[in-house]
Amino acid sequence: MSQINRRLGTPPSLRGSVSGQNCPDIFELTDGNFAVIGTDATETLEALLPADATRGEDGRIVLLTRETLIYAKADIPLITPSLDTQRLLPGAAPSGVAETRPAPEPAYREGRQQVKIERRLGVPPQKRGSLTGQTCPDIFELSDGSFAVIGTEATETLDQELPADAARADYERIVVISRETLVRAKADIPDL
């Protein structure tokens, strides 16, 4: 398994965490994939997935706050215009009209409201080369403004690799998603 290379976005302490830890986070790995720390919501969200999205046995669904993904957007690489080569370019600063939304209260932890999947970020697994179209990493925006990520469970492997300014709460998991999944989702992530 690869190691953590760099953080995408800002540390939890700069995103408003009082303790500076136990917050969602995104890291680029040395193999080019991405590790995501988020609240495990597999049991809650699996039944709500669209028909063209499923998870494998080693996959989990974790939640990211809206703020975490938006702050990481500028660090996500771009795909070249030629999708045939699938070459990735270094990220650029986000542009366009800024969409603002208050940071959501995490409804998924205390069951205060029914959270629904609003839309997929990026493209379905079939358009990313999945032969079966299923059990692939995926990213969805939820009705409370947070994001759900389907990825391969990697908590045990990467927990000790986390930098000093990152940590994981007991209810949080670390999942790995492919580079292409996050890169193809970049265009759908709102700007700051």
C-alpha positions in Angstrom: 0.0 0.0 0.0 1.3 3.5 -0.7 2.0 6.2 1.8 0.4 9.7 2.3 2.1 12.2 0.1 0.2 15.5 0.8 -3.1 17.0 2.1 -5.6 18.4 -0.3 -7.1 21.6 1.1 -6.5 23.0 4.6 -5.9 21.3 7.9 -8.9 20.9 10.2 -7.7 23.7 12.5 -8.0 26.2 9.6 -11.5 24.9 8.8 -12.9 25.7 12.2 -12.1 22.6 14.3 -11.8 23.6 17.9 -9.4 20.7 18.7 -7.8 20.7 15.2 -8.4 17.0 15.0 -11.1 14.4 14.4 -12.4 16.1 11.2 -12.9 14.9 7.7 -9.7 15.2 5.6 -8.4 14.3 2.1 -4.8 13.2 1.2 -3.1 12.3 -2.0 -1.2 9.0 -1.8 2.2 8.3 -3.4 0.5 5.9 -5.9 -1.7 8.7 -7.1 -4.9 7.6 -5.4 -6.6 9.6 -2.6 -7.4 8.7 1.0 -10.5 10.2 2.6 -11.2 10.4 6.3 -15.0 10.6 7.1 -17.8 9.5 9.2 -18.8 5.9 8.4 -22.3 6.0 7.1 -22.4 2.7 5.1 -25.4 1.3 6.9 -27.4 4.5 6.5 -26.7 5.4 2.9 -26.2 2.0 1.1 -30.0 1.6 0.5 -30.1 5.1 -1.0 -27.5 4.6 -3.6 -28.6 5.0 -7.3 -28.9 1.8 -9.3 -25.6 2.4 -11.1 -23.6 2.7 -7.8 -22.7 -0.1 -5.4 -19.8 -0.9 -3.0 -17.7 -4.0 -2.9 -17.1 -6.1 0.3 -14.0 -4.1 1.2 -15.7 -0.8 0.5 -17.3 1.7 2.9 -19.3 4.8 2.5 -17.9 7.8 4.5 -19.2 11.3 4.8 -17.2 14.5 4.3 -18.4 18.0 5.3 -19.1 20.3 2.4 -16.4 22.6 3.6 -13.7 19.9 3.4 -14.3 19.0 -0.2 -14.7 22.7 -1.3 -11.4 23.6 0.3 -9.7 20.6 -1.3 -11.0 21.5 -4.8 -8.1 23.8 -5.7 -5.6 21.0 -5.0 -7.4 18.4 -7.2 -5.6 17.8 -10.5 -7.2 18.5 -13.9 -7.8 16.1 -16.8 -6.4 17.1 -20.1 -8.9 17.8 -22.9 -7.9 14.5 -24.5 -9.7 11.9 -22.5 -8.0 9.2 -24.6 -4.7 9.6 -22.8 -6.3 10.3 -19.4 -3.3 12.5 -18.5 -3.6 14.6 -15.4 -2.4 18.1 -15.0 -1.6 20.0 -11.8 -4.6 21.7 -10.2 -5.4 25.3 -10.8 -7.2 27.8 -8.6 -11.0 27.5 -8.8 -12.8 30.0 -11.0 -16.4 31.0 -11.7 -19.2 32.2 -9.5 -18.8 31.3 -5.9 -21.6 29.2 -4.4 -21.9 29.6 -0.7 -23.9 27.5 1.7 -23.6 27.4 5.4 -21.7 24.5 6.9 -24.3 21.8 7.5 -25.1 20.3 10.9 -24.2 16.6 10.6 -27.6 15.0 10.5 -26.2 11.6 9.8 -24.7 11.2 13.3 -27.7 11.9 15.4 -30.5 10.9 13.1 -32.2 14.3 13.3 -33.4 14.1 9.7 -33.5 11.8 6.8 -30.5 12.5 4.5 -31.0 11.8 0.8 -28.5 11.5 -2.1 -29.0 14.6 -4.3 -26.5 14.0 -7.1 -23.4 12.3 -8.2 -20.2 14.3 -8.6 -18.3 13.3 -11.7 -19.4 10.5 -13.9 -20.8 7.0 -13.3 -18.4 4.0 -12.9 -19.2 2.8 -16.5 -17.7 6.0 -17.9 -14.6 5.6 -15.8 -13.7 2.2 -17.3 -15.6 -0.1 -14.9 -16.3 -3.3 -16.8 -19.3 -4.2 -14.6 -20.3 -0.6 -13.8 -20.4 -1.5 -10.1 -18.3 -1.7 -6.9 -16.3 1.4 -7.9 -15.4 4.5 -6.0 -18.0 7.2 -6.2 -18.8 10.6 -4.7 -22.3 12.0 -4.0 -23.7 15.3 -2.7 -26.3 14.8 0.1 -29.4 16.8 0.9 -27.8 18.2 4.1 -24.9 19.7 2.0 -22.3 17.1 3.0 -20.7 14.6 0.6 -20.7 10.8 0.7 -17.6 8.9 -0.7 -17.6 5.2 -1.5 -14.1 3.8 -1.3 -11.9 0.9 -0.3 -11.4 0.5 3.5 -7.8 1.5 4.5 -8.1 2.6 8.1 -5.7 0.2 9.6 -3.1 0.7 6.8 -3.1 4.5 6.8 -4.1 5.5 10.3 -0.4 5.6 11.4 0.6 7.6 8.3 -1.6 10.6 9.2 0.3 13.8 9.8 0.4 15.3 13.3 -2.4 17.8 12.5 -4.8 15.1 11.4 -6.6 12.5 13.4 -9.6 10.1 13.2 -12.5 9.7 15.6 -13.8 6.2 16.5 -16.8 6.7 14.2 -14.6 7.8 11.3 -13.0 5.5 8.7 -10.3 6.1 6.0 -11.2 5.0 2.5 -9.2 5.1 -0.7 -10.7 6.3 -4.0 -9.0 6.2 -7.4 -7.3 9.3 -8.8 -9.7 9.3 -11.7 -12.8 9.3 -9.5 -11.8 12.5 -7.7 -10.3 14.2 -10.8 -13.5 13.6 -12.7 -15.6 14.9 -9.8 -13.7 18.2 -9.6 -16.0 20.1 -12.1 -19.0 19.3 -10.0 -17.6 20.5 -6.7 -18.9 24.0 -5.8 -16.4 26.9 -5.5 -15.7 28.7 -2.3 
